[in-house]
Amino acid sequence: MKIDGKDYRTIWLSEDGKGVDIIDQTRLPHHLEVVTLRTMQDAAAAISDMLVRGAPLIGATGAYGMALAMQEDASDRSLTAAHDVLVKTRPTAVNLKWALDRMGRVLADTPQANRRQAAYQEAARIADEDVEICSSIGEHGMALIESHWLRNGKSRPVNVLTHCNAGWLATVDWGTATAPIYKAVRKGIPVHVYVDETRPRNQGASLTAFELNREGIPHTVIVDNAGGHLMQHGMVDLCIVGTDRTTASGDVANKIGTYLKALAAHDNKVPFYVALPSSTIDWTMDDGVKEIPIETRSEREVTHITGLTRHGAVETVQLTPTGSAAVNYGFDVTPARLVTGLITERGVAKASRDGLIGLFPEFR
């Protein structure tokens, strides 16, 4: 995507061919800062501290983390240790384990003398594939937006509500939930986006709004609890969100608050779509509520908030009384019955095992 006229991915190889450059998302939207990862531990910290976030980008970063480990030590012991460290950094997003397992299989079959080169090549393939997958998700999702535009007689923009950030910043490029929006706008279809602020880390207000602002797409940031009101009053045509893990039966785990949006959409007959690459599907799970591990993050993300002061400084302030406890569940699970469809790189599937198998018969 473009920032000030320059094309960026969210992760790329440094000029020296050894380090890995990322955009530090904890500094957005007020500062654009590129950080270079030099070691596997750097990659692990970038994932756990959310310098990078979003399931596909976490997977790509994990893959490059394995490559950095091979740069330091290409032994079998190093390979196993790197996998074990990286896989524990974010437990909910299945893309991370998928990417690490893929890297492990390739490198295990590669002589140690060739592992460094093979690791960087495989990580680059994972990143490039993510770009193509997200572009395809965009094409299939764009058709849904276009159908609403035609249904409305081309009389007004299509109003899309999204939650958290499932955009370019959550992937290597294009995004998942935002890819259909970007594709539609570039085709000339007018779109307006309602952006959930997405407490506690405000990934909607800080990241999705940052992207849409740079792309020149009309958008309005709303508090998380406003979505139901907008749907009641016919102000939302469809919801598109992302997911960090999708079960084989179509349940989806996404940023906390997604379930409430799905309930409101269902009650108001607003289509609720989930955009995802197939690497996000966990074919070993069926019951998302019971089986998907839900990450609990620091309570400080709830009790404190960071923003730009009137003097131009970025500062963190405390919101809650000292001594008040807080709990910070990172994700919730939306049951398949509330999902209108799953937008994948191969098309739009019904949120069910049969629906997914219809597009991905190799997992039958």
Residue, then its C-alpha position, 0 to 999 in steps of 0.5 A: m500500500k502507499i504511504d505518502g506516495k511510496d509503496y510499502r509492504t509491512i515486512w521486507l529484507s534489509e538492504d544488507g540481505k541479512g536483517v529484516d525490516i518491519i514497520d513498528q506498529t506501536r508507533l502508529p499512527h503518529h510516527l512511521e518508524v522502521v525497525t530492523l530485526r537482526t536476531m530470532q529473539d528480535a523477531a520473537a519480541a516484535i511478535s509478542d510486543m505487537l510491533v507486528r500483529g495480525a495473523p498473516l503478518i505474524g506468520a510471515t514474521g515468524a518465518y523470517g525469525m526462523a531465517l534469522a535463527m539459521q543466520e546465527d546457527a543452522s544446526d538441528r538444535s537451533l532449528t528446534a529451539a527457534h520453533d519452540v521460542l517463536v510458537k509461544t509468542r502469540p497463542t491464538a493466531v494459527n498462522l504462526k504455527w502454520a508458517l513455523d511448521r512449514m519452515g521446519r519441514v523445508l529446513a529439516d530436509t535441507p543440508q545444514a550448509n544450505r539452510r540459511q539461503a533456503a530459510y530466507q527463500e522460503a520466508a520470502r515465498i510465504a510473504d509473496e504468497d500472502v500478498e497474492i492470497c490477500s489480493s484474491i480475497g479482495e477480488h472475491g470480497m469486492a463482488l459483495i460490495e459491488s452487489h450492494w452498490l448495484r442494489n442501492g441503484k448506485s445512489r450512495p456509497v456502500n457503508v462497510l463496518t469493520h472491527c480491529n485492523a485486518g488491513w494491510l498492516a495485519t498482512v504483508d500487503w492488501g489486508t484481508a477485511t480491507a482488501p475488498i474495500y481497496k479493490a472496490v474503490r480502485k474499481g470506482i465503487p464508492v465506499h465509506v467505512y465505519v471504523d471501530e476504535t477497537r479497545p483496548r489497543n485501538q487498532g481500528a482508530s490508530l491502524t485502520a484509520f491510518e491506512l484508509n486516511r493514506e489511501g484517501i478512502p472516506h471513513t468515520v471512527i466510532v466507539d466500539n459500542a456504536g455499531g449496533h445503533l448504526m445497524q438499527h438505523g440502516m446505516v451499515d450495508l455489510c460488516i467485514v472483519g478478519t480472523d486469527r483462527t477459523t475452525a473447520s466448522g466455521d467458528v471464527a476467533n477475532k479481536i475481542g468485541t467481534y462476537l457482539k458485532a455479529l450478534a447485532a448484525h444478525d439481529n438487524k439482518v446485516p450481512f456479516y462476512v469474515a475475510l481470511p486466508s486458508s492458512t488461518i483455518d485450523w482443520t483440527m478444531d470444530d468447536g471454537v468456543k471450547e477449543i480455541p486458546i484465547e490470549t490474555r494480555s497485560e491489564r495495562e492495555v486496559t488501564h492506560i491509553t497512549g495518544l498525541t498531546r496538544h504539544g505534539a508529544v506521544e504520551t501514555v496516561q492512566l485511565t482507571p483508579t490506582g488499585s482497580a483490577a482489569v482483565n484483558y482478553g485479546f479475542d472472542v469467538t463468533p459461532a458459525r451460525l452468525v457468519t454470513g460467509l467466509i471470504t477466502e482466496r478461492g471464493v466465498a464459502k458458507a461458514s460450515r465444514d461442508g462450505l469450507i471443504g467445497l473450496f478446499p477439498e484437499f482437506r476432506 
